[in-house]
Amino acid sequence: MDKFLKSKDNGEDCDADKENGEEEIPRKRTKYGMSGVWDYFKKCADGKTAKCTKCGQICQTSGNTTNLSAHLIRKHPNLSTIEESKAAGPISTLLQKKYDASSARKKTLDSALTTYITSDRRPYCVVEDKGFRHLVEVLDPRYQLPSRRTLRDVCIPNLFIEMKQKLREILDKIEFCAVTTDGWTSKANENYLSVSCHFITEEFEMRTAVLSTTKLKEETNHSAQNIAIFLRAVP
């Protein structure tokens, strides 16, 4: 009975069975199932764990391959490209699965994309360009680009709220600042008024931040009174 009382936590039950002359369970697809995951695992004597043939780690497997597949994705992400002939399809499919919308990786990549668009002043339609989509696919096949509508209605507003809060925290530490305003006309011949704040940080660095850019309600009225009304409305 001793051979059935081996510890499950020492990670050595598979090798210990072999050293004691016990017969290893044969690696047959008919025994474990048809999943390609078993190309990289061998089942241990307890029937509830399996050992990775790549790194030797012991994983729980209670009648399914969920933990085993997760181990391959987490520890051996390039497995399908290194030994594509052995992957037999299922592993490659798992590795190509898109990130969940709530995953930390998806949120990080969405944030990086939003920063790229805002800092480089790129149009929302860049996410629909063939070349850009191909580049993202090569860099990370599991990342699904957000639509231009999601960028406009979700990503950009969220970034605005985040940056606004950061600017408030910076300005709370500033004792003096200078405020300037500038009127300008867009390519669509629309009149806007921008308000900027200029200040020196605690590290004696000159900084400028745009506080507001708003379209003039009365575009032909550039009187001091109309501009004053606009300035008072700046939050």
N, C-alpha and C positions, 0 to 999 in steps of 0.2 A: 504493500500500500504506500510505501514511502515515495515511490516515484510519482504518485498523484498528489503529494503534499508539498511540492516544490513552491517556493515563494513566487508570486506573480509580480513582485515589485523590483526584484533584483535585475530584471532584464536579461537573465542568463539561462532561462529555462530551455530555450531552443538549442543553445550550444551544449548545455549540460546533458540533455537527452542524447546528443550525438556522442559525447565523450563516454557516457555510461553504456554505450553499445545499444541503446534503445533505437528502435527503428523510426526514422523520420517519416512523417506523413507525406505521401507522394504528392507532388504538385501537379494535379490533374484538373483541367477545366471542369470536368464532370463532377469533381469533388467539391470545388469551391464556387462554382458558378461560371458564367461566360464573360464576366467583366475583364477588360484588359488590365485592370489594376493588379491582378494576380501575376502579371508578368514581372512585377517588381517586389512581390512579397511572398514569403513562405509561412504557412500556418504553423503555429506552435502546438505543443502537445495538449495544452489545456483547452484548446478549441475556441477560446475567447480572445486570443491575441494573435498577432502576426508580426513577423520581423521583416523590416525593409532590407532588401538585398543591396541597396545602394549605400546606406549609412548605418545600418544595424539597429535602428531605433525600433522599439516594441510599441505597437499600436493596438488599441482595443478594437475588436470587430465582432459585434454581437449579431451575427447573421446578415450584416450588410457591409458595404464597402465605403460608407460615407467618411469615416475617420481616415481610412487609407487614402482615399482620393484627396481629402483635405491635406494630408501629410505631403503627398506628391506635389500639389499645387504650391504649398508653403515652403517646403524644403528643396524641391527639385523642379523649379519653374521652367527650366530649359530642357526638360526630359524629352519632350516631343521632338525637339530639333536635334538633340544629340543622338537619340536612338529611335528615329522616326519609324524604322522598319518594325520595331517591337511594340510600338504604341498601339497599333491595330485600331486606331480611330477613337475609342472612348476617352483615353487620356487627353488626346489633342482637343476633343470637344470640351472637356472640362476646363482645360487651360485657356480656351477661347471664350469662356463664359464672361459676359459683361459684368462690370461692377454693379452692385446694388445701388440704387439711388441714395440710400441712407448711409452708405459706407464712407469711412473716413477718407479713403483713397479717392473716391469719386468727388467728394467735396473739395479736397486739396487740388485736384486737377481742374475743377470748375473755377476755383478761386484764381489759379494761375492763368487760366484762359481769360478770365475777366480782367485781370491786371494787365495782360498783354494787350487786350483790345483798348482799354482806357489809356494806358501809358503811351502806346504807339498810335492812338487815334485811328484804329482800324474800324471798318464798317462791320455791322452785325453779320452781314452776308458772307463774311470770311469763312464761317463754319460750313458753308455750302460749296466752297471752292474745291474742285477735285484734287488739286495739288496739296492743299492744306489738309484735307481729309486723309489723303494717302500718307502724308508725313505723320499724322497722329496715329494712324493705324500701324505704321511701322514702329513708332516709338513705344506704343502700348496698345496692343490689340484688344485688350479688355475694356478700354475706355471708350464710352459712347459720347460723342459731342452733343452738347445741348443745342436745341433749335435756336434760331435767331429770335423767336418770340420769347423763349425762356431767358435768353440773355437780356433782352430789353425789359421784361416785366419782373424778373426774379433776380438774376445775378447782379445786374448793374445797380438796381435799388438797394440790394443787400450790401454791396460794396460801398455805396454812398453813405448808408447809415453807419457802417463801420468806420469809414474815414472821418465822418463828421464827429463821431465820438472821440476819436483820437485827436482831432484838431481842438476840440473843446478842452481836453485834458492838457494840451500844450499851452493854449491861451490862458488857462486858469493860473499858470505859473508866470505869466508875463505881466509886468507892472505897467509898461507904456507901449503904445503902438501907434502907427499912422495909418489912416484909412484914406484910400483914394477911389475915385469912380471914373469910369470911362464908357463913353457911348460909342457904339460901332454898328455897322450894317452888314448883315450876312449876304451870302451869294444869292439868296432868295429875296433880297431887298427888304429884309425885315430888320427893324431897329431894336437893339438890345442895350441894356445898361448893366455893366459889371461893377461889383464892389470888391476891392482887394484890401487885404490887411498886411502891413509890413511891420516886422518886429525883429528884435535881436534876442537870440536864445541865451540860456545860461552859459553856453559854451562860446558866446560872442560870435555866433554865426547869424548872418543876415538871412531872414526867411520871408517868403511872401506866400500868402494863401488867398485863394479866391473864395469870398464868402457867399457871393450870390451872382447869378447871371439870369436876368429876367427880361422878357420881351416887354417893351413899353406899351402901355394900354393905348395911349394917344401918340402914335408914332410921329406925327407931324408937329407935336407940341414939345419943344425942347426948352421950355421956359424953366426958370429956377424953381418956380412953385411946383411944376409937374415933377421935376427931378427930386425935389424935397419930399414929395409924397411917396415916391418910389423908395427913397432911402429909409424913410421911417418904417416902411413895410418889410424891410430886410430882417429876417429872424436873427 
